[in-house]
């Protein structure tokens, strides 16, 4: 998904189609013996504001040995 985004292509992980798994399988030509777990729709973005998302640095969200502890040296 990150590689797609870097190329101006949008994608989304979804499982909502599983409510109608058999119908979606038939529509998409997925064999009945294949277990569906997710669907990844992919499309070129047509808007004007496709830009990098604001993100908190991973080191501020990664915890070590207990919840909330960001310093792994202690």
N, CA, C, O and CB atoms as a CASP TS submission, in Angstrom:
PFRMAT TS
TARGET T0000
AUTHOR 0000-0000-0000
METHOD Language model
MODEL 1
PARENT N/A
ATOM      1  N   UNK     1       0.821  -1.174   0.000  1.00  0.00           N
ATOM      2  CA  UNK     1       0.000   0.000   0.000  1.00  0.00           C
ATOM      3  C   UNK     1       0.879   1.256   0.000  1.00  0.00           C
ATOM      4  O   UNK     1       0.538   2.258  -0.628  1.00  0.00           O
ATOM      5  CB  UNK     1      -0.942  -0.012   1.202  1.00  0.00           C
ATOM      6  N   UNK     2       2.002   1.193   0.703  1.00  0.00           N
ATOM      7  CA  UNK     2       2.912   2.341   0.715  1.00  0.00           C
ATOM      8  C   UNK     2       3.531   2.562  -0.660  1.00  0.00           C
ATOM      9  O   UNK     2       3.676   3.702  -1.101  1.00  0.00           O
ATOM     10  CB  UNK     2       4.016   2.139   1.761  1.00  0.00           C
ATOM     11  N   UNK     3       3.891   1.485  -1.331  1.00  0.00           N
ATOM     12  CA  UNK     3       4.460   1.614  -2.666  1.00  0.00           C
ATOM     13  C   UNK     3       3.438   2.205  -3.636  1.00  0.00           C
ATOM     14  O   UNK     3       3.791   3.024  -4.485  1.00  0.00           O
ATOM     15  CB  UNK     3       4.950   0.250  -3.172  1.00  0.00           C
ATOM     16  N   UNK     4       2.177   1.798  -3.515  1.00  0.00           N
ATOM     17  CA  UNK     4       1.124   2.365  -4.357  1.00  0.00           C
ATOM     18  C   UNK     4       0.988   3.861  -4.102  1.00  0.00           C
ATOM     19  O   UNK     4       0.943   4.659  -5.038  1.00  0.00           O
ATOM     20  CB  UNK     4      -0.219   1.655  -4.100  1.00  0.00           C
ATOM     21  N   UNK     5       0.923   4.228  -2.835  1.00  0.00           N
ATOM     22  CA  UNK     5       0.760   5.635  -2.467  1.00  0.00           C
ATOM     23  C   UNK     5       1.897   6.490  -3.001  1.00  0.00           C
ATOM     24  O   UNK     5       1.678   7.611  -3.459  1.00  0.00           O
ATOM     25  CB  UNK     5       0.672   5.778  -0.956  1.00  0.00           C
ATOM     26  N   UNK     6       3.123   5.954  -2.940  1.00  0.00           N
ATOM     27  CA  UNK     6       4.284   6.684  -3.447  1.00  0.00           C
ATOM     28  C   UNK     6       4.173   6.947  -4.951  1.00  0.00           C
ATOM     29  O   UNK     6       4.840   7.833  -5.483  1.00  0.00           O
ATOM     30  CB  UNK     6       5.565   5.906  -3.147  1.00  0.00           C
ATOM     31  N   UNK     7       3.329   6.174  -5.625  1.00  0.00           N
ATOM     32  CA  UNK     7       3.136   6.344  -7.066  1.00  0.00           C
ATOM     33  C   UNK     7       1.824   7.051  -7.411  1.00  0.00           C
ATOM     34  O   UNK     7       1.393   7.050  -8.564  1.00  0.00           O
ATOM     35  CB  UNK     7       3.177   4.995  -7.750  1.00  0.00           C
ATOM     36  N   UNK     8       1.195   7.652  -6.400  1.00  0.00           N
ATOM     37  CA  UNK     8      -0.037   8.393  -6.639  1.00  0.00           C
ATOM     38  C   UNK     8      -1.257   7.519  -6.814  1.00  0.00           C
ATOM     39  O   UNK     8      -2.248   7.938  -7.411  1.00  0.00           O
ATOM     40  CB  UNK     8       0.119   9.241  -7.835  1.00  0.00           C
ATOM     41  N   UNK     9      -1.190   6.297  -6.292  1.00  0.00           N
ATOM     42  CA  UNK     9      -2.304   5.367  -6.412  1.00  0.00           C
ATOM     43  C   UNK     9      -2.871   5.114  -5.023  1.00  0.00           C
ATOM     44  O   UNK     9      -2.116   4.851  -4.087  1.00  0.00           O
ATOM     45  CB  UNK     9      -1.860   4.034  -7.088  1.00  0.00           C
ATOM     46  N   UNK    10      -4.178   5.189  -4.877  1.00  0.00           N
ATOM     47  CA  UNK    10      -4.817   4.968  -3.593  1.00  0.00           C
ATOM     48  C   UNK    10      -5.244   3.525  -3.422  1.00  0.00           C
ATOM     49  O   UNK    10      -5.545   2.837  -4.398  1.00  0.00           O
ATOM     50  CB  UNK    10      -6.007   5.878  -3.438  1.00  0.00           C
ATOM     51  N   UNK    11      -5.269   3.068  -2.178  1.00  0.00           N
ATOM     52  CA  UNK    11      -5.724   1.719  -1.874  1.00  0.00           C
ATOM     53  C   UNK    11      -6.316   1.703  -0.471  1.00  0.00           C
ATOM     54  O   UNK    11      -6.076   2.606   0.331  1.00  0.00           O
ATOM     55  CB  UNK    11      -4.563   0.694  -1.999  1.00  0.00           C
ATOM     56  N   UNK    12      -7.090   0.664  -0.190  1.00  0.00           N
ATOM     57  CA  UNK    12      -7.698   0.534   1.131  1.00  0.00           C
ATOM     58  C   UNK    12      -7.885  -0.932   1.460  1.00  0.00           C
ATOM     59  O   UNK    12      -8.374  -1.700   0.631  1.00  0.00           O
ATOM     60  CB  UNK    12      -9.047   1.280   1.197  1.00  0.00           C
ATOM     61  N   UNK    13      -7.501  -1.326   2.661  1.00  0.00           N
ATOM     62  CA  UNK    13      -7.694  -2.696   3.142  1.00  0.00           C
ATOM     63  C   UNK    13      -9.128  -2.785   3.632  1.00  0.00           C
ATOM     64  O   UNK    13      -9.545  -1.969   4.455  1.00  0.00           O
ATOM     65  CB  UNK    13      -6.661  -3.079   4.285  1.00  0.00           C
ATOM     66  N   UNK    14      -9.883  -3.742   3.155  1.00  0.00           N
ATOM     67  CA  UNK    14     -11.266  -3.871   3.602  1.00  0.00           C
ATOM     68  C   UNK    14     -11.655  -5.337   3.758  1.00  0.00           C
ATOM     69  O   UNK    14     -11.139  -6.215   3.067  1.00  0.00           O
ATOM     70  CB  UNK    14     -12.212  -3.175   2.618  1.00  0.00           C
ATOM     71  N   UNK    15     -12.570  -5.574   4.676  1.00  0.00           N
ATOM     72  CA  UNK    15     -13.130  -6.909   4.857  1.00  0.00           C
ATOM     73  C   UNK    15     -14.655  -6.877   4.744  1.00  0.00           C
ATOM     74  O   UNK    15     -15.313  -7.898   4.943  1.00  0.00           O
ATOM     75  CB  UNK    15     -12.709  -7.488   6.218  1.00  0.00           C
ATOM     76  N   UNK    16     -15.208  -5.730   4.431  1.00  0.00           N
ATOM     77  CA  UNK    16     -16.669  -5.601   4.384  1.00  0.00           C
ATOM     78  C   UNK    16     -17.300  -6.497   3.321  1.00  0.00           C
ATOM     79  O   UNK    16     -18.467  -6.870   3.443  1.00  0.00           O
ATOM     80  CB  UNK    16     -17.053  -4.155   4.122  1.00  0.00           C
ATOM     81  N   UNK    17     -16.557  -6.841   2.298  1.00  0.00           N
ATOM     82  CA  UNK    17     -17.100  -7.711   1.249  1.00  0.00           C
ATOM     83  C   UNK    17     -17.364  -9.121   1.758  1.00  0.00           C
ATOM     84  O   UNK    17     -18.099  -9.878   1.123  1.00  0.00           O
ATOM     85  CB  UNK    17     -16.145  -7.765   0.065  1.00  0.00           C
ATOM     86  N   UNK    18     -16.778  -9.485   2.893  1.00  0.00           N
ATOM     87  CA  UNK    18     -16.942 -10.842   3.409  1.00  0.00           C
ATOM     88  C   UNK    18     -18.376 -11.140   3.830  1.00  0.00           C
ATOM     89  O   UNK    18     -18.748 -12.305   3.972  1.00  0.00           O
ATOM     90  CB  UNK    18     -16.018 -11.061   4.579  1.00  0.00           C
ATOM     91  N   UNK    19     -19.181 -10.106   4.030  1.00  0.00           N
ATOM     92  CA  UNK    19     -20.597 -10.318   4.327  1.00  0.00           C
ATOM     93  C   UNK    19     -21.295 -10.997   3.151  1.00  0.00           C
ATOM     94  O   UNK    19     -22.328 -11.646   3.317  1.00  0.00           O
ATOM     95  CB  UNK    19     -21.287  -8.979   4.657  1.00  0.00           C
ATOM     96  N   UNK    20     -20.719 -10.839   1.971  1.00  0.00           N
ATOM     97  CA  UNK    20     -21.251 -11.463   0.753  1.00  0.00           C
ATOM     98  C   UNK    20     -20.117 -12.163   0.002  1.00  0.00           C
ATOM     99  O   UNK    20     -19.933 -11.975  -1.201  1.00  0.00           O
ATOM    100  CB  UNK    20     -21.942 -10.402  -0.161  1.00  0.00           C
ATOM    101  N   UNK    21     -19.372 -12.968   0.742  1.00  0.00           N
ATOM    102  CA  UNK    21     -18.174 -13.604   0.203  1.00  0.00           C
ATOM    103  C   UNK    21     -18.433 -14.422  -1.057  1.00  0.00           C
ATOM    104  O   UNK    21     -17.679 -14.323  -2.025  1.00  0.00           O
ATOM    105  CB  UNK    21     -17.563 -14.484   1.246  1.00  0.00           C
ATOM    106  N   UNK    22     -19.485 -15.225  -1.054  1.00  0.00           N
ATOM    107  CA  UNK    22     -19.765 -16.067  -2.231  1.00  0.00           C
ATOM    108  C   UNK    22     -20.084 -15.212  -3.465  1.00  0.00           C
ATOM    109  O   UNK    22     -19.594 -15.489  -4.560  1.00  0.00           O
ATOM    110  CB  UNK    22     -20.944 -17.024  -1.936  1.00  0.00           C
ATOM    111  N   UNK    23     -20.903 -14.179  -3.282  1.00  0.00           N
ATOM    112  CA  UNK    23     -21.252 -13.314  -4.408  1.00  0.00           C
ATOM    113  C   UNK    23     -20.021 -12.577  -4.934  1.00  0.00           C
ATOM    114  O   UNK    23     -19.842 -12.458  -6.146  1.00  0.00           O
ATOM    115  CB  UNK    23     -22.336 -12.305  -3.994  1.00  0.00           C
ATOM    116  N   UNK    24     -19.172 -12.082  -4.030  1.00  0.00           N
ATOM    117  CA  UNK    24     -17.965 -11.378  -4.453  1.00  0.00           C
ATOM    118  C   UNK    24     -17.010 -12.335  -5.153  1.00  0.00           C
ATOM    119  O   UNK    24     -16.382 -11.979  -6.150  1.00  0.00           O
ATOM    120  CB  UNK    24     -17.272 -10.717  -3.251  1.00  0.00           C
ATOM    121  N   UNK    25     -16.905 -13.546  -4.628  1.00  0.00           N
ATOM    122  CA  UNK    25     -16.050 -14.550  -5.267  1.00  0.00           C
ATOM    123  C   UNK    25     -16.497 -14.839  -6.687  1.00  0.00           C
ATOM    124  O   UNK    25     -15.673 -14.942  -7.596  1.00  0.00           O
ATOM    125  CB  UNK    25     -16.047 -15.837  -4.457  1.00  0.00           C
ATOM    126  N   UNK    26     -17.810 -14.970  -6.879  1.00  0.00           N
ATOM    127  CA  UNK    26     -18.348 -15.221  -8.216  1.00  0.00           C
ATOM    128  C   UNK    26     -18.085 -14.029  -9.140  1.00  0.00           C
ATOM    129  O   UNK    26     -17.709 -14.203 -10.299  1.00  0.00           O
ATOM    130  CB  UNK    26     -19.861 -15.514  -8.141  1.00  0.00           C
ATOM    131  N   UNK    27     -18.285 -12.833  -8.623  1.00  0.00           N
ATOM    132  CA  UNK    27     -18.080 -11.618  -9.413  1.00  0.00           C
ATOM    133  C   UNK    27     -16.625 -11.467  -9.843  1.00  0.00           C
ATOM    134  O   UNK    27     -16.338 -11.060 -10.969  1.00  0.00           O
ATOM    135  CB  UNK    27     -18.514 -10.391  -8.616  1.00  0.00           C
ATOM    136  N   UNK    28     -15.706 -11.802  -8.932  1.00  0.00           N
ATOM    137  CA  UNK    28     -14.282 -11.616  -9.204  1.00  0.00           C
ATOM    138  C   UNK    28     -13.588 -12.864  -9.757  1.00  0.00           C
ATOM    139  O   UNK    28     -12.394 -12.837 -10.051  1.00  0.00           O
ATOM    140  CB  UNK    28     -13.591 -11.182  -7.949  1.00  0.00           C
ATOM    141  N   UNK    29     -14.342 -13.954  -9.894  1.00  0.00           N
ATOM    142  CA  UNK    29     -13.759 -15.177 -10.432  1.00  0.00           C
ATOM    143  C   UNK    29     -12.844 -15.902  -9.457  1.00  0.00           C
ATOM    144  O   UNK    29     -11.921 -16.600  -9.875  1.00  0.00           O
ATOM    145  CB  UNK    29     -12.999 -14.861 -11.670  1.00  0.00           C
ATOM    146  N   UNK    30     -13.093 -15.743  -8.163  1.00  0.00           N
ATOM    147  CA  UNK    30     -12.295 -16.421  -7.141  1.00  0.00           C
ATOM    148  C   UNK    30     -12.877 -17.815  -6.933  1.00  0.00           C
ATOM    149  O   UNK    30     -14.075 -17.947  -6.682  1.00  0.00           O
ATOM    150  CB  UNK    30     -12.274 -15.610  -5.796  1.00  0.00           C
ATOM    151  N   UNK    31     -12.056 -18.852  -7.032  1.00  0.00           N
ATOM    152  CA  UNK    31     -12.569 -20.222  -6.848  1.00  0.00           C
ATOM    153  C   UNK    31     -13.195 -20.405  -5.465  1.00  0.00           C
ATOM    154  O   UNK    31     -12.771 -19.771  -4.499  1.00  0.00           O
ATOM    155  CB  UNK    31     -11.439 -21.246  -7.046  1.00  0.00           C
ATOM    156  N   UNK    32     -14.195 -21.268  -5.374  1.00  0.00           N
ATOM    157  CA  UNK    32     -14.906 -21.490  -4.107  1.00  0.00           C
ATOM    158  C   UNK    32     -14.028 -22.120  -3.034  1.00  0.00           C
ATOM    159  O   UNK    32     -14.329 -21.994  -1.847  1.00  0.00           O
ATOM    160  CB  UNK    32     -16.110 -22.368  -4.342  1.00  0.00           C
ATOM    161  N   UNK    33     -12.950 -22.795  -3.424  1.00  0.00           N
ATOM    162  CA  UNK    33     -12.079 -23.421  -2.430  1.00  0.00           C
ATOM    163  C   UNK    33     -11.011 -22.465  -1.878  1.00  0.00           C
ATOM    164  O   UNK    33     -10.137 -22.880  -1.117  1.00  0.00           O
ATOM    165  CB  UNK    33     -11.405 -24.633  -3.038  1.00  0.00           C
ATOM    166  N   UNK    34     -11.085 -21.189  -2.262  1.00  0.00           N
ATOM    167  CA  UNK    34     -10.158 -20.171  -1.764  1.00  0.00           C
ATOM    168  C   UNK    34     -10.849 -19.384  -0.664  1.00  0.00           C
ATOM    169  O   UNK    34     -11.964 -18.896  -0.847  1.00  0.00           O
ATOM    170  CB  UNK    34      -9.682 -19.223  -2.912  1.00  0.00           C
ATOM    171  N   UNK    35     -10.186 -19.261   0.479  1.00  0.00           N
ATOM    172  CA  UNK    35     -10.733 -18.490   1.595  1.00  0.00           C
ATOM    173  C   UNK    35     -10.338 -17.026   1.438  1.00  0.00           C
ATOM    174  O   UNK    35      -9.154 -16.691   1.403  1.00  0.00           O
ATOM    175  CB  UNK    35     -10.235 -19.050   2.957  1.00  0.00           C
ATOM    176  N   UNK    36     -11.329 -16.173   1.345  1.00  0.00           N
ATOM    177  CA  UNK    36     -11.070 -14.745   1.241  1.00  0.00           C
ATOM    178  C   UNK    36     -10.873 -14.166   2.645  1.00  0.00           C
ATOM    179  O   UNK    36     -11.613 -14.500   3.570  1.00  0.00           O
ATOM    180  CB  UNK    36     -12.233 -14.024   0.500  1.00  0.00           C
ATOM    181  N   UNK    37      -9.884 -13.310   2.793  1.00  0.00           N
ATOM    182  CA  UNK    37      -9.655 -12.680   4.094  1.00  0.00           C
ATOM    183  C   UNK    37      -9.665 -11.162   4.012  1.00  0.00           C
ATOM    184  O   UNK    37      -9.890 -10.491   5.019  1.00  0.00           O
ATOM    185  CB  UNK    37      -8.338 -13.148   4.672  1.00  0.00           C
ATOM    186  N   UNK    38      -9.426 -10.614   2.837  1.00  0.00           N
ATOM    187  CA  UNK    38      -9.421  -9.163   2.670  1.00  0.00           C
ATOM    188  C   UNK    38      -9.553  -8.834   1.190  1.00  0.00           C
ATOM    189  O   UNK    38      -9.338  -9.684   0.326  1.00  0.00           O
ATOM    190  CB  UNK    38      -8.128  -8.533   3.263  1.00  0.00           C
ATOM    191  N   UNK    39      -9.905  -7.608   0.921  1.00  0.00           N
ATOM    192  CA  UNK    39      -9.990  -7.107  -0.441  1.00  0.00           C
ATOM    193  C   UNK    39      -9.212  -5.800  -0.468  1.00  0.00           C
ATOM    194  O   UNK    39      -9.357  -4.974   0.433  1.00  0.00           O
ATOM    195  CB  UNK    39     -11.489  -6.910  -0.907  1.00  0.00           C
ATOM    196  N   UNK    40      -8.400  -5.606  -1.480  1.00  0.00           N
ATOM    197  CA  UNK    40      -7.578  -4.407  -1.583  1.00  0.00           C
ATOM    198  C   UNK    40      -7.929  -3.663  -2.869  1.00  0.00           C
ATOM    199  O   UNK    40      -7.291  -3.871  -3.901  1.00  0.00           O
ATOM    200  CB  UNK    40      -6.068  -4.766  -1.548  1.00  0.00           C
ATOM    201  N   UNK    41      -8.945  -2.792  -2.811  1.00  0.00           N
ATOM    202  CA  UNK    41      -9.267  -2.001  -3.995  1.00  0.00           C
ATOM    203  C   UNK    41      -8.127  -1.020  -4.281  1.00  0.00           C
ATOM    204  O   UNK    41      -7.558  -0.431  -3.361  1.00  0.00           O
ATOM    205  CB  UNK    41     -10.613  -1.242  -3.803  1.00  0.00           C
ATOM    206  N   UNK    42      -7.803  -0.853  -5.557  1.00  0.00           N
ATOM    207  CA  UNK    42      -6.697   0.004  -5.973  1.00  0.00           C
ATOM    208  C   UNK    42      -7.190   0.902  -7.093  1.00  0.00           C
ATOM    209  O   UNK    42      -7.858   0.437  -8.017  1.00  0.00           O
ATOM    210  CB  UNK    42      -5.460  -0.837  -6.429  1.00  0.00           C
ATOM    211  N   UNK    43      -6.861   2.203  -7.017  1.00  0.00           N
ATOM    212  CA  UNK    43      -7.299   3.131  -8.060  1.00  0.00           C
ATOM    213  C   UNK    43      -6.384   4.350  -8.095  1.00  0.00           C
ATOM    214  O   UNK    43      -5.806   4.740  -7.080  1.00  0.00           O
ATOM    215  CB  UNK    43      -8.764   3.564  -7.829  1.00  0.00           C
ATOM    216  N   UNK    44      -6.265   4.934  -9.260  1.00  0.00           N
ATOM    217  CA  UNK    44      -5.528   6.195  -9.359  1.00  0.00           C
ATOM    218  C   UNK    44      -6.326   7.277  -8.657  1.00  0.00           C
ATOM    219  O   UNK    44      -7.552   7.314  -8.758  1.00  0.00           O
ATOM    220  CB  UNK    44      -5.256   6.581 -10.846  1.00  0.00           C
ATOM    221  N   UNK    45      -5.649   8.141  -7.960  1.00  0.00           N
ATOM    222  CA  UNK    45      -6.281   9.254  -7.252  1.00  0.00           C
ATOM    223  C   UNK    45      -6.577  10.359  -8.247  1.00  0.00           C
ATOM    224  O   UNK    45      -5.719  10.711  -9.057  1.00  0.00           O
ATOM    225  CB  UNK    45      -5.379   9.777  -6.095  1.00  0.00           C
ATOM    226  N   UNK    46      -7.783  10.911  -8.195  1.00  0.00           N
ATOM    227  CA  UNK    46      -8.171  11.943  -9.163  1.00  0.00           C
ATOM    228  C   UNK    46      -8.324  13.319  -8.535  1.00  0.00           C
ATOM    229  O   UNK    46      -8.647  14.283  -9.230  1.00  0.00           O
ATOM    230  CB  UNK    46      -9.463  11.556  -9.834  1.00  0.00           C
ATOM    231  N   UNK    47      -8.098  13.425  -7.230  1.00  0.00           N
ATOM    232  CA  UNK    47      -8.239  14.717  -6.556  1.00  0.00           C
ATOM    233  C   UNK    47      -7.001  15.585  -6.702  1.00  0.00           C
ATOM    234  O   UNK    47      -6.097  15.276  -7.479  1.00  0.00           O
ATOM    235  CB  UNK    47      -8.538  14.508  -5.091  1.00  0.00           C
ATOM    236  N   UNK    48      -6.971  16.666  -5.949  1.00  0.00           N
ATOM    237  CA  UNK    48      -5.850  17.597  -6.028  1.00  0.00           C
ATOM    238  C   UNK    48      -5.046  17.656  -4.733  1.00  0.00           C
ATOM    239  O   UNK    48      -4.024  18.340  -4.677  1.00  0.00           O
ATOM    240  CB  UNK    48      -6.352  18.977  -6.376  1.00  0.00           C
ATOM    241  N   UNK    49      -5.488  16.952  -3.692  1.00  0.00           N
ATOM    242  CA  UNK    49      -4.809  17.080  -2.402  1.00  0.00           C
ATOM    243  C   UNK    49      -4.178  15.773  -1.921  1.00  0.00           C
ATOM    244  O   UNK    49      -4.088  15.535  -0.716  1.00  0.00           O
ATOM    245  CB  UNK    49      -5.783  17.575  -1.364  1.00  0.00           C
ATOM    246  N   UNK    50      -3.750  14.943  -2.836  1.00  0.00           N
ATOM    247  CA  UNK    50      -3.090  13.686  -2.471  1.00  0.00           C
ATOM    248  C   UNK    50      -1.657  14.019  -2.090  1.00  0.00           C
ATOM    249  O   UNK    50      -0.840  14.358  -2.947  1.00  0.00           O
ATOM    250  CB  UNK    50      -3.140  12.633  -3.649  1.00  0.00           C
ATOM    251  N   UNK    51      -1.358  13.922  -0.811  1.00  0.00           N
ATOM    252  CA  UNK    51      -0.030  14.283  -0.324  1.00  0.00           C
ATOM    253  C   UNK    51       0.340  13.358   0.827  1.00  0.00           C
ATOM    254  O   UNK    51      -0.518  12.636   1.335  1.00  0.00           O
ATOM    255  CB  UNK    51       0.020  15.773   0.124  1.00  0.00           C
ATOM    256  N   UNK    52       1.582  13.368   1.240  1.00  0.00           N
ATOM    257  CA  UNK    52       1.971  12.516   2.356  1.00  0.00           C
ATOM    258  C   UNK    52       1.118  12.797   3.593  1.00  0.00           C
ATOM    259  O   UNK    52       0.840  13.949   3.925  1.00  0.00           O
ATOM    260  CB  UNK    52       3.450  12.714   2.680  1.00  0.00           C
ATOM    261  N   UNK    53       0.715  11.735   4.259  1.00  0.00           N
ATOM    262  CA  UNK    53      -0.085  11.880   5.475  1.00  0.00           C
ATOM    263  C   UNK    53       0.802  12.356   6.619  1.00  0.00           C
ATOM    264  O   UNK    53       1.981  12.009   6.683  1.00  0.00           O
ATOM    265  CB  UNK    53      -0.778  10.541   5.844  1.00  0.00           C
ATOM    266  N   UNK    54       0.238  13.147   7.516  1.00  0.00           N
ATOM    267  CA  UNK    54       0.968  13.555   8.711  1.00  0.00           C
ATOM    268  C   UNK    54       1.073  12.339   9.615  1.00  0.00           C
ATOM    269  O   UNK    54       0.082  11.655   9.867  1.00  0.00           O
ATOM    270  CB  UNK    54       0.264  14.757   9.443  1.00  0.00           C
ATOM    271  N   UNK    55       2.268  12.077  10.097  1.00  0.00           N
ATOM    272  CA  UNK    55       2.493  10.898  10.924  1.00  0.00           C
ATOM    273  C   UNK    55       3.309  11.260  12.161  1.00  0.00           C
ATOM    274  O   UNK    55       4.202  12.106  12.116  1.00  0.00           O
ATOM    275  CB  UNK    55       3.204   9.802  10.117  1.00  0.00           C
ATOM    276  N   UNK    56       2.982  10.607  13.247  1.00  0.00           N
ATOM    277  CA  UNK    56       3.767  10.725  14.465  1.00  0.00           C
ATOM    278  C   UNK    56       4.987   9.831  14.280  1.00  0.00           C
ATOM    279  O   UNK    56       4.844   8.714  13.784  1.00  0.00           O
ATOM    280  CB  UNK    56       2.933  10.325  15.749  1.00  0.00           C
ATOM    281  N   UNK    57       6.173  10.277  14.658  1.00  0.00           N
ATOM    282  CA  UNK    57       7.352   9.412  14.518  1.00  0.00           C
ATOM    283  C   UNK    57       7.147   8.075  15.225  1.00  0.00           C
ATOM    284  O   UNK    57       6.604   8.028  16.328  1.00  0.00           O
ATOM    285  CB  UNK    57       8.599  10.114  15.078  1.00  0.00           C
ATOM    286  N   UNK    58       7.582   6.994  14.590  1.00  0.00           N
ATOM    287  CA  UNK    58       7.391   5.649  15.144  1.00  0.00           C
ATOM    288  C   UNK    58       7.963   5.526  16.547  1.00  0.00           C
ATOM    289  O   UNK    58       7.401   4.812  17.378  1.00  0.00           O
ATOM    290  CB  UNK    58       8.033   4.612  14.238  1.00  0.00           C
ATOM    291  N   UNK    59       9.073   6.210  16.829  1.00  0.00           N
ATOM    292  CA  UNK    59       9.691   6.095  18.148  1.00  0.00           C
ATOM    293  C   UNK    59       8.779   6.642  19.254  1.00  0.00           C
ATOM    294  O   UNK    59       8.961   6.318  20.427  1.00  0.00           O
ATOM    295  CB  UNK    59      11.029   6.833  18.164  1.00  0.00           C
ATOM    296  N   UNK    60       7.803   7.467  18.878  1.00  0.00           N
ATOM    297  CA  UNK    60       6.854   7.982  19.870  1.00  0.00           C
ATOM    298  C   UNK    60       5.657   7.043  20.051  1.00  0.00           C
ATOM    299  O   UNK    60       4.850   7.240  20.959  1.00  0.00           O
ATOM    300  CB  UNK    60       6.364   9.373  19.457  1.00  0.00           C
ATOM    301  N   UNK    61       5.541   6.042  19.210  1.00  0.00           N
ATOM    302  CA  UNK    61       4.420   5.099  19.269  1.00  0.00           C
ATOM    303  C   UNK    61       4.858   3.663  19.541  1.00  0.00           C
ATOM    304  O   UNK    61       4.027   2.767  19.688  1.00  0.00           O
ATOM    305  CB  UNK    61       3.647   5.147  17.979  1.00  0.00           C
ATOM    306  N   UNK    62       6.175   3.455  19.607  1.00  0.00           N
ATOM    307  CA  UNK    62       6.704   2.125  19.854  1.00  0.00           C
ATOM    308  C   UNK    62       7.044   1.991  21.330  1.00  0.00           C
ATOM    309  O   UNK    62       7.842   2.764  21.860  1.00  0.00           O
ATOM    310  CB  UNK    62       7.946   1.848  18.974  1.00  0.00           C
ATOM    311  N   UNK    63       6.445   1.021  21.989  1.00  0.00           N
ATOM    312  CA  UNK    63       6.658   0.833  23.420  1.00  0.00           C
ATOM    313  C   UNK    63       7.522  -0.385  23.679  1.00  0.00           C
ATOM    314  O   UNK    63       7.464  -1.365  22.937  1.00  0.00           O
ATOM    315  CB  UNK    63       5.324   0.695  24.150  1.00  0.00           C
ATOM    316  N   UNK    64       8.325  -0.323  24.733  1.00  0.00           N
ATOM    317  CA  UNK    64       9.272  -1.378  25.084  1.00  0.00           C
ATOM    318  C   UNK    64       8.925  -1.972  26.439  1.00  0.00           C
ATOM    319  O   UNK    64       8.932  -1.278  27.455  1.00  0.00           O
ATOM    320  CB  UNK    64      10.710  -0.836  25.092  1.00  0.00           C
ATOM    321  N   UNK    65       8.624  -3.254  26.441  1.00  0.00           N
ATOM    322  CA  UNK    65       8.399  -4.043  27.657  1.00  0.00           C
ATOM    323  C   UNK    65       7.169  -3.669  28.474  1.00  0.00           C
ATOM    324  O   UNK    65       6.726  -4.470  29.298  1.00  0.00           O
ATOM    325  CB  UNK    65       9.577  -3.929  28.521  1.00  0.00           C
ATOM    326  N   UNK    66       6.618  -2.517  28.284  1.00  0.00           N
ATOM    327  CA  UNK    66       5.370  -2.136  28.960  1.00  0.00           C
ATOM    328  C   UNK    66       4.733  -0.966  28.226  1.00  0.00           C
ATOM    329  O   UNK    66       5.406  -0.202  27.534  1.00  0.00           O
ATOM    330  CB  UNK    66       5.630  -1.766  30.451  1.00  0.00           C
ATOM    331  N   UNK    67       3.432  -0.846  28.390  1.00  0.00           N
ATOM    332  CA  UNK    67       2.677   0.199  27.703  1.00  0.00           C
ATOM    333  C   UNK    67       3.160   1.581  28.097  1.00  0.00           C
ATOM    334  O   UNK    67       3.281   1.878  29.285  1.00  0.00           O
ATOM    335  CB  UNK    67       1.194   0.066  28.001  1.00  0.00           C
ATOM    336  N   UNK    68       3.438   2.430  27.118  1.00  0.00           N
ATOM    337  CA  UNK    68       3.821   3.807  27.369  1.00  0.00           C
ATOM    338  C   UNK    68       5.309   4.049  27.533  1.00  0.00           C
ATOM    339  O   UNK    68       5.740   5.201  27.579  1.00  0.00           O
ATOM    340  CB  UNK    68       3.138   4.276  28.564  1.00  0.00           C
ATOM    341  N   UNK    69       6.093   3.007  27.621  1.00  0.00           N
ATOM    342  CA  UNK    69       7.545   3.165  27.834  1.00  0.00           C
ATOM    343  C   UNK    69       8.231   3.234  26.481  1.00  0.00           C
ATOM    344  O   UNK    69       8.349   2.220  25.794  1.00  0.00           O
ATOM    345  CB  UNK    69       8.132   1.988  28.690  1.00  0.00           C
ATOM    346  N   UNK    70       8.691   4.436  26.084  1.00  0.00           N
ATOM    347  CA  UNK    70       9.331   4.620  24.788  1.00  0.00           C
ATOM    348  C   UNK    70      10.843   4.521  24.842  1.00  0.00           C
ATOM    349  O   UNK    70      11.490   4.449  23.797  1.00  0.00           O
ATOM    350  CB  UNK    70       8.946   5.939  24.223  1.00  0.00           C
ATOM    351  N   UNK    71      11.423   4.516  26.038  1.00  0.00           N
ATOM    352  CA  UNK    71      12.870   4.415  26.197  1.00  0.00           C
ATOM    353  C   UNK    71      13.236   2.955  26.462  1.00  0.00           C
ATOM    354  O   UNK    71      12.876   2.405  27.502  1.00  0.00           O
ATOM    355  CB  UNK    71      13.376   5.336  27.353  1.00  0.00           C
ATOM    356  N   UNK    72      13.936   2.339  25.545  1.00  0.00           N
ATOM    357  CA  UNK    72      14.252   0.922  25.696  1.00  0.00           C
ATOM    358  C   UNK    72      15.529   0.672  26.495  1.00  0.00           C
ATOM    359  O   UNK    72      15.857  -0.479  26.782  1.00  0.00           O
ATOM    360  CB  UNK    72      14.379   0.287  24.341  1.00  0.00           C
ATOM    361  N   UNK    73      16.246   1.717  26.853  1.00  0.00           N
ATOM    362  CA  UNK    73      17.518   1.547  27.552  1.00  0.00           C
ATOM    363  C   UNK    73      17.337   1.274  29.050  1.00  0.00           C
ATOM    364  O   UNK    73      18.258   0.777  29.699  1.00  0.00           O
ATOM    365  CB  UNK    73      18.376   2.781  27.359  1.00  0.00           C
ATOM    366  N   UNK    74      16.177   1.588  29.596  1.00  0.00           N
ATOM    367  CA  UNK    74      15.990   1.415  31.050  1.00  0.00           C
ATOM    368  C   UNK    74      15.654   0.002  31.414  1.00  0.00           C
ATOM    369  O   UNK    74      15.467  -0.304  32.591  1.00  0.00           O
ATOM    370  CB  UNK    74      14.906   2.325  31.559  1.00  0.00           C
TER
END
